[in-house]
Amino acid sequence: MSDSREYGVGMIGFGGIARVHAYAHASLPFLYRPLPFSTALRGVCTSRGDTAMAAMDEGHFQFATTDPSELISRSDIDIIHVCTPNDSHRELSIAALEAGKHVYCEKPLADDLDGAREMLHVASASGRTHQVTFQYRFVPAIMRAKQLVDEGLVGAPLAFRFCYLHAGYTDGQRPMSWRLDADKSGGGALFDLGSHAIDLVQHLVGDVTRVSAALPTFVHDRPVAAGSDDRAPVHVDDHAVMLMETDTGAVGTVEASRVATGTTDDLTLEIHGTNGALKFDLMDPNWLHVYDARAGGSPIGGRRGYTKVQTVQEYPEPASLPSPKATVGWLRFHIASLHAFMTNVHEGRVGDPSFADGAAVQAVLQAAQTSHQTGSWSEVPEIARPFPA
């Protein structure tokens, strides 16, 4: 196309999630045709020379470095992916934005609210596109849920239950990592998984205004490395349970766990309102369950009851692959999230979800930690969230 442009991409960090981002870039031209833009994986940065060179080979980048500033300063790089531990999101994102780059940052936005506020301030003044990787907004069933909420099917929200449960940290011999280091992560299951669930609450139900939380740690020390007899204390939560109130008047719960034995990647949500209800289960991702209380009833049931609505790959944007009737999977949500980001970059719009949405989630994370420490309800600090331009 005549307006086609190539955007150079730099990636800081190349762990599991960065590999997903690289995969998503490689997939864009196959899934969306024709694209008014293309992307080129120019550079990758990791903390060690050997891992940087390995990342360059694996991700088919053009060069590798251990210095983030080398990546950020290059004129042939337009976009920076921040895929590092949470405590470095602030420094790297701000440096990239101040260098005129668009930024795609992993969740949570930062390791504390002060960092998230500063990132939002710089991003808002930069004129660049900024987006947080809350990829579950791009599950077709959740996109359909948002549409139905906005159309009034649920009515005024009354109650909600959102859970995101993993089991990977149940084994007390799993060694320490940055996710278990409070100084690097900011929090445990609350930050890692709860951030996704909280974003969906604020996306579908309303802004959280106050929280009562319990954030227990069940495994209090772990091996410093695989096979080591030396152990280090764990200062982050294994499990998070939160009671919440929203500005829409709804009351509900959010639960996040990395020690929920028997689960795999179990994200579920329920919303109950004056007109209807919605239910979704990530382990059965092709369907949204919809209840319309206004449907006719009768002594033998009428038309009331949950309807299983097919959503599969039915995205609103044109996609040439796979067919809309094909079953959907986890990687597809990341590709759709990246496509939305790149489209906003190309069209000069703020990302959605933006750093404002990320900061709003960070405010709830802080309120939950404060509530756990004080044993009382905690008000959520207010974050201004303008509509995307």
SEFI-135679 format. One record per residue (C-alpha): x, y, z; residue in one letter. Coordinates in steps of 0.2 Angstrom, whole numbers, padded with zeros to 4 digits. Each point is the difference from the previous one (the first is absolute). Layout:
REM SEFI-135679
X  Y  Z  resn
X  Y  Z  a
...
This chain:
REM SEFI-135679
X  Y  Z  resn
0000  0000  0000  m
0006  0018  -0004  s
0000  0005  0019  d
0009  -0016  0006  s
0014  0004  0012  r
0012  -0011  0009  e
0003  0002  0019  y
0016  -0005  0008  g
-0002  -0010  0016  v
0011  -0002  0015  g
-0003  -0012  0014  m
0007  0002  0017  i
0000  -0017  0009  g
-0002  -0017  -0009  f
-0008  -0012  0012  g
-0016  -0010  -0003  g
-0011  0015  -0002  i
0012  0009  -0012  a
0000  -0015  -0011  r
-0019  0001  -0001  v
0002  0019  -0005  h
0012  -0005  -0014  a
-0011  -0014  -0005  y
-0015  0012  -0001  a
0010  0012  -0012  h
0005  -0015  -0011  a
-0018  -0005  -0001  s
-0008  0017  -0004  l
0002  -0001  -0019  p
-0007  -0017  -0001  f
-0016  0004  0010  l
-0003  0017  -0006  y
0000  0004  -0019  r
0003  0012  -0006  p
0009  0010  0014  l
0003  0018  -0003  p
0016  -0002  0010  f
0014  -0013  0003  s
0012  -0003  0014  t
0018  -0005  0001  a
0008  -0008  0015  l
0015  0011  0000  r
0009  -0002  0017  g
-0001  -0010  0016  v
0007  0004  0017  c
0003  -0012  0015  t
0011  0001  0015  s
0014  -0011  -0006  r
0009  -0002  -0016  g
-0003  -0018  -0002  d
-0018  0001  0002  t
-0001  0015  -0011  a
0008  -0009  -0014  m
-0011  -0015  0002  a
-0015  0011  0000  a
0006  0008  -0016  m
0001  -0017  -0008  d
-0016  -0006  0007  e
-0011  0015  -0004  g
0009  0004  -0017  h
0005  0018  0006  f
0013  0009  -0009  q
0011  0004  0014  f
0001  -0003  0019  a
0007  0010  0015  t
0001  0001  0019  t
-0003  0018  0000  d
-0018  0006  0000  p
0005  0018  -0005  s
0008  -0006  -0016  e
-0016  -0008  -0005  l
-0010  0016  0005  i
0011  0012  -0008  s
0000  -0008  -0018  r
-0009  0010  -0013  s
-0005  -0016  -0009  d
-0010  -0005  0015  i
-0018  0007  0002  d
-0007  -0012  0013  i
0006  -0006  0017  i
-0007  -0016  0008  h
0004  0000  0019  v
0000  -0018  0005  c
0011  0001  0016  t
-0003  -0003  0018  p
-0013  0013  0007  n
0013  0011  0010  d
0008  0005  -0017  s
-0016  0005  -0009  h
0000  0018  0006  r
0018  0004  -0005  e
-0001  -0009  -0017  l
-0017  0006  -0005  s
0004  0018  0004  i
0017  0000  -0009  a
-0009  -0007  -0015  a
-0014  0013  0000  l
0012  0014  0002  e
0010  -0006  -0015  a
-0016  0001  -0010  g
-0004  -0019  0000  k
-0017  -0008  0001  h
0000  -0012  0015  v
-0009  -0017  0002  y
0003  -0005  0018  c
-0004  -0016  0009  e
-0011  0000  0015  k
-0001  0006  0014  p
0005  0017  -0006  l
0013  0002  0014  a
0005  -0007  0017  d
-0009  0014  0010  d
-0012  0014  -0003  l
0012  0014  0000  d
0009  -0008  -0014  g
-0016  -0003  -0010  a
-0005  0019  0003  r
0016  0006  -0007  e
-0001  -0012  -0015  m
-0017  0007  -0003  l
0005  0018  0001  h
0014  -0002  -0012  v
-0010  -0011  -0012  a
-0014  0013  0000  s
0012  0014  -0005  a
0010  -0010  -0013  s
-0013  0000  -0014  g
0005  -0019  -0002  r
-0011  -0015  0000  t
0001  -0010  0017  h
-0008  -0016  0004  q
0000  -0013  0014  v
-0001  -0018  -0005  t
-0017  -0005  0008  f
-0003  -0012  -0014  q
-0015  -0008  0008  y
-0010  0015  -0006  r
0003  -0007  -0017  f
-0009  -0017  0003  v
-0015  0000  -0012  p
-0012  -0006  0014  a
0006  0015  0011  i
-0001  0012  -0015  m
-0018  -0006  -0002  r
-0003  0002  0019  a
0006  0018  -0001  k
-0012  0003  -0014  q
-0015  -0008  0009  l
0004  0010  0016  v
0001  0016  -0010  d
-0016  -0004  -0009  e
-0009  -0002  0017  g
-0003  -0019  0000  l
0006  -0001  0018  v
-0008  0016  0006  g
0007  0008  0016  a
0014  -0012  0006  p
-0004  -0007  0017  l
0013  -0014  0004  a
0015  -0007  -0008  f
0013  -0015  0002  r
0016  0000  -0009  f
0014  -0013  0003  c
0017  -0004  -0008  y
0007  -0015  0007  l
0017  -0009  -0003  h
0008  -0014  0009  a
0019  0002  -0005  g
0006  0006  0017  y
-0008  -0014  0010  t
0017  -0010  0000  d
0010  0007  0014  g
0016  -0006  -0009  q
-0003  0012  -0014  r
0015  0012  0001  p
0000  0018  0003  m
-0002  0012  -0015  s
-0003  0018  -0003  w
-0019  -0003  0001  r
0003  -0005  0018  l
0011  0015  0004  d
-0010  0014  0007  a
0013  0013  -0005  d
-0001  -0005  -0018  k
-0018  -0005  -0002  s
-0010  0011  0012  g
-0011  -0014  0005  g
-0004  -0019  -0004  g
-0016  -0007  -0006  a
-0009  0016  0002  l
0012  0009  -0012  f
0003  -0015  -0012  d
-0018  -0006  -0002  l
-0011  0012  0010  g
0005  0014  -0012  s
-0009  -0008  -0014  h
-0016  -0004  0010  a
0000  0018  0007  i
0002  0007  -0017  d
-0015  -0010  -0006  l
-0011  0006  0014  v
0004  0018  -0004  q
-0003  -0004  -0018  h
-0017  -0009  0002  l
-0007  0006  0017  v
0007  0016  0006  g
0014  0009  0008  d
0005  -0008  0017  v
-0002  0013  0014  t
0005  -0010  0015  r
0007  -0017  0005  v
0001  -0012  0014  s
0014  -0013  -0003  a
0009  -0015  0007  a
0016  -0004  -0008  l
0008  -0016  0009  p
0016  -0008  -0004  t
0000  -0019  0002  f
0017  -0005  -0005  v
0011  0011  0011  h
0017  -0004  -0007  d
0007  -0008  -0016  r
0016  -0007  -0007  p
0011  0014  -0006  v
0003  -0010  -0016  a
-0005  -0017  -0007  a
0008  -0014  0010  g
0007  0012  0013  s
-0002  -0004  0019  d
0001  0019  0003  d
-0017  0008  0002  r
-0005  0018  0000  a
-0016  0008  0008  p
-0015  0004  -0011  v
-0008  0017  0003  h
-0014  0000  -0013  v
-0017  -0007  0000  d
-0004  -0018  -0007  d
-0019  0004  0000  h
-0011  0015  0000  a
-0018  0002  0005  v
-0008  0017  -0002  m
-0018  0007  0004  l
-0003  0015  -0011  m
-0012  0014  -0002  e
-0001  0010  -0017  t
-0006  0017  -0005  d
-0015  -0008  -0009  t
-0006  -0007  0017  g
0004  -0018  -0003  a
0008  -0011  0013  v
0011  -0015  -0004  g
0015  -0010  0003  t
0017  -0003  -0009  v
0011  -0015  0004  e
0017  -0003  -0007  a
0011  -0015  0004  s
0016  -0008  -0005  r
-0003  -0015  0012  v
-0018  -0005  -0005  a
0004  -0019  -0001  t
-0008  -0008  -0015  g
-0002  0015  -0011  t
0010  0005  -0016  t
-0005  0017  -0007  d
-0017  0002  0008  d
-0007  0017  -0003  l
-0019  0001  0003  t
-0012  0015  0002  l
-0018  0003  0005  e
-0009  0016  -0001  i
-0018  0001  0007  h
-0011  0015  -0004  g
-0018  0007  0001  t
-0004  -0006  -0018  n
0012  -0015  -0002  g
0016  -0009  0003  a
0016  -0006  -0009  l
0012  -0014  0003  k
0016  -0005  -0008  f
0014  -0013  0003  d
0017  0001  -0009  l
0001  -0019  0000  m
-0015  0000  -0011  d
0004  0016  -0010  p
-0011  -0002  -0015  n
-0016  0004  0009  w
-0008  0014  0010  l
-0015  -0005  0012  h
-0013  0013  -0001  v
-0016  0002  0011  y
-0014  0012  -0004  d
-0012  0003  0014  a
-0012  0008  -0011  r
-0003  -0016  -0010  a
-0017  -0007  0002  g
-0003  -0012  0013  g
-0014  -0013  0003  s
-0005  -0013  0013  p
0011  -0013  -0010  i
0015  0012  -0003  g
-0004  0011  -0015  g
0015  0007  -0008  r
0010  0004  0016  r
0017  -0008  0003  g
0018  0003  -0006  y
0003  0000  -0018  t
0017  -0007  -0007  k
0005  0013  -0012  v
0013  -0005  -0013  q
0015  0012  -0001  t
0015  -0010  -0007  v
0011  0011  -0011  q
-0014  0013  -0004  e
0011  0015  0002  y
-0007  0017  -0006  p
0016  0004  -0010  e
0002  -0009  -0017  p
0011  -0015  0001  a
0004  -0012  -0014  s
0007  -0014  0011  l
-0007  -0010  0009  p
-0018  -0001  -0005  s
-0012  0008  0012  p
-0008  -0017  0003  k
0017  -0007  0006  a
0003  -0003  0019  t
0010  0013  0009  v
0015  -0001  0011  g
0011  0010  0012  w
0013  0006  -0013  l
-0014  0007  -0011  r
-0004  0012  0014  f
0018  0007  0000  h
0000  0002  -0019  i
-0017  0010  0001  a
0007  0011  0014  s
0016  0004  -0010  l
-0011  0003  -0016  h
-0010  0013  0010  a
0016  0008  0006  f
0008  0001  -0017  m
-0016  0006  -0008  t
0000  0014  0013  n
0018  0004  -0003  v
-0003  0001  -0018  h
-0016  0011  0002  e
0008  0011  0013  g
-0011  -0005  0014  r
0002  -0004  0019  v
0001  -0018  0004  g
-0015  -0009  0007  d
0003  -0006  0014  p
0012  0015  0002  s
0012  0004  0014  f
-0015  0009  0008  a
-0009  -0017  0002  d
0016  -0008  0006  g
0002  0013  0013  a
-0018  -0002  0006  a
0003  -0019  0002  v
0016  0005  0010  q
-0011  0011  0012  a
-0010  -0015  0004  v
0015  -0011  0003  l
0007  0013  0012  q
-0017  0001  0009  a
-0001  -0019  0002  a
0018  0000  0007  q
-0005  0014  0012  t
-0016  -0009  0005  s
0010  -0016  0004  h
0013  0010  0011  q
-0013  0009  0010  t
-0014  -0013  0001  g
-0013  0012  -0006  s
-0008  0007  -0016  w
0011  0011  -0010  s
-0006  0014  -0012  e
0007  -0001  -0018  v
0010  0015  -0005  p
-0008  0009  -0015  e
0008  -0001  -0017  i
-0006  0011  -0014  a
-0003  -0011  -0015  r
-0005  0010  -0016  p
-0008  -0009  -0014  f
0012  -0005  -0014  p
0003  0013  -0013  a
